[in-house]
Amino acid sequence: VDGKWYGLGDFAGADVLLIVFTCNHCPTAQAYEDRIKKIAADYRNKGVAVVAISPNDPKAVRLDELGYSDMGDSFEDMKIRAKDMEYNFPYLYDGENQKVTQSCGPMRTPHVFIFDKQRKLRYEGGIDDAEKPALVKSRDARNAIEALLKGEKVPVDRTRTRGCSIKWSDKRESARQSLAMWAQEPVALEMIDAKGVEQLVSNKSGKLRVINIWASWSGPSADQLTEFVTANRMYRKREFEMITISADSPSRKGTVLSLLRKQQASCRNYLFDSQDEYRLMAALDKDLLGGVPYTIVVKPGGEVIYRRLGTVDPLELKKAIVGYLGRYYK
């Protein structure tokens, strides 16, 4: 992600080389990010090099596999992830042809391979024996590093891995089929009044709600519906709900429904039952003076944790969603 190409020769001075195959989207991989950073920091001056490689073909990842992440596994997303998490090790992309991944054979993300000075494989498997830090009993990767630095035999040279499957390129067809399947989902449009909008915002559902106000006469708001469709497909298997409300005149119901169908918006969709846009805005957010598009993210109980007047930044919106829902399995 730093714009450089890397090979084994770049780590020739290291007595121990730890390669971890990991990725952006996997909740288990995310759960181990801080532990990988800690290993890199603790052993940086002890002759240990840590390298992370993303093995996944980003086009082989289904949207519904991204429910614990705010981004996918593309090279550009990797750059953002490394910056956000302040990675202190090289983060390398192998998703283009997956040749390095094929040569090593990782089964999951994360999957660790530790090599000695002669680059003979001495350990492979998990970083430790529990995804949740409080449950860890055996720090297997650290134990292997310590043994190699002392010139001793690694106590356990292979352990099981846990995490997400490698997204090999042959899974692209599955990702394509999922898009085709979602495109066939029915799209409906209901009418809603000011009281109904207020009830949506009060959010007694127990789910995190994203509510987007848009209109067919507002080009930017209609165009960005695709971002809300994407977010819905990513997070709807969790405690999450996507809602759109059109500020169009009730007489334009057919046009609104047509646009929603074009965008494959199979979430909950409403059309406000009045042409009074300001009444709609007051029902949604009393501090809002007006404007379309407008988006809020509402916690169960009605607390608004994100507001955006104008088109949303998709990454910013997803970070707000994942910030509440969480990145890890519970």
DAUR-V816729 format. One record per residue. N is the residue number from 1. PHI is phi in whole degrees, 0 to 359 (NA if undefined). OMEGA is omega as a letter, one per 20 degrees, with the letter a starting at -180 (none if undefined). Layout:
n=(N/N)
phi=(PHI/PHI)
omega=(OMEGA/OMEGA)
This chain:
n=(1/2/3/4/5/6/7/8/9/10/11/12/13/14/15/16/17/18/19/20/21/22/23/24/25/26/27/28/29/30/31/32/33/34/35/36/37/38/39/40/41/42/43/44/45/46/47/48/49/50/51/52/53/54/55/56/57/58/59/60/61/62/63/64/65/66/67/68/69/70/71/72/73/74/75/76/77/78/79/80/81/82/83/84/85/86/87/88/89/90/91/92/93/94/95/96/97/98/99/100/101/102/103/104/105/106/107/108/109/110/111/112/113/114/115/116/117/118/119/120/121/122/123/124/125/126/127/128/129/130/131/132/133/134/135/136/137/138/139/140/141/142/143/144/145/146/147/148/149/150/151/152/153/154/155/156/157/158/159/160/161/162/163/164/165/166/167/168/169/170/171/172/173/174/175/176/177/178/179/180/181/182/183/184/185/186/187/188/189/190/191/192/193/194/195/196/197/198/199/200/201/202/203/204/205/206/207/208/209/210/211/212/213/214/215/216/217/218/219/220/221/222/223/224/225/226/227/228/229/230/231/232/233/234/235/236/237/238/239/240/241/242/243/244/245/246/247/248/249/250/251/252/253/254/255/256/257/258/259/260/261/262/263/264/265/266/267/268/269/270/271/272/273/274/275/276/277/278/279/280/281/282/283/284/285/286/287/288/289/290/291/292/293/294/295/296/297/298/299/300/301/302/303/304/305/306/307/308/309/310/311/312/313/314/315/316/317/318/319/320/321/322/323/324/325/326/327/328/329/330)
phi=(NA/268/85/251/269/237/221/303/299/290/240/300/281/277/285/226/240/252/248/241/274/214/200/286/276/293/298/292/300/294/296/261/304/295/291/294/299/292/299/300/289/293/248/304/263/242/86/246/253/245/227/251/232/271/271/278/281/298/281/260/264/286/300/284/268/256/292/248/227/260/204/267/248/291/299/294/294/300/299/294/298/298/288/300/265/53/301/251/209/297/240/248/256/239/285/291/231/59/292/293/299/297/289/265/78/297/258/216/244/269/220/257/231/241/245/276/300/275/62/270/294/245/206/212/145/273/288/206/256/205/295/274/308/293/260/292/243/228/270/298/295/296/299/293/298/300/296/295/295/270/75/256/287/296/298/227/262/206/226/286/252/224/141/264/293/291/268/291/299/288/270/302/297/297/296/295/296/296/296/295/294/294/295/269/292/293/242/239/221/246/274/213/253/299/296/296/295/300/293/299/290/294/49/266/282/83/244/287/243/254/241/242/263/216/204/294/277/254/309/301/288/289/295/278/304/300/292/286/297/300/299/298/292/288/250/290/281/257/281/212/213/255/226/245/230/272/267/294/297/306/292/259/303/298/295/298/296/297/294/297/293/299/273/60/277/271/277/281/235/232/238/294/276/220/276/278/298/291/294/298/296/297/290/282/205/295/273/268/275/145/131/227/276/215/226/230/243/240/287/305/103/105/286/274/252/205/227/210/268/104/293/277/274/305/292/299/296/295/295/294/294/291/301/271/292/99/263/240/292/260)
omega=(r/r/a/r/a/r/a/a/r/a/a/a/a/r/r/r/r/r/r/r/a/a/a/a/a/r/r/r/r/r/a/a/a/r/r/r/a/r/r/a/a/a/a/a/a/r/a/r/r/a/r/r/r/a/a/r/a/r/r/a/r/r/a/r/a/a/r/a/r/r/r/a/r/r/r/r/r/r/a/a/a/r/a/a/r/r/r/r/r/r/a/a/r/a/a/r/r/a/r/r/r/a/a/r/r/a/a/r/j/r/a/r/a/a/r/a/r/a/r/a/a/r/r/r/a/r/r/a/r/r/r/a/a/a/a/r/a/r/a/a/r/r/r/r/a/a/a/r/r/a/a/r/r/a/r/a/r/r/r/r/r/r/a/r/r/a/r/a/a/r/r/a/r/r/r/a/r/r/r/r/a/a/a/a/a/r/a/r/r/r/r/r/a/r/r/r/r/r/r/a/r/r/r/a/a/r/r/a/r/r/a/r/a/r/a/a/r/a/a/a/r/a/a/r/r/r/r/r/r/a/r/r/r/a/a/r/r/r/a/r/r/a/r/r/r/r/r/r/r/a/a/a/a/r/a/a/r/r/r/r/r/r/r/a/a/r/r/a/r/r/a/a/a/r/a/a/a/r/r/a/r/r/a/a/a/r/a/a/r/r/r/j/r/a/r/r/a/r/r/a/r/r/r/a/r/r/r/r/a/a/a/r/a/a/r/r/a/r/r/a/a/r/r/a/a/a/a/r/r/none)
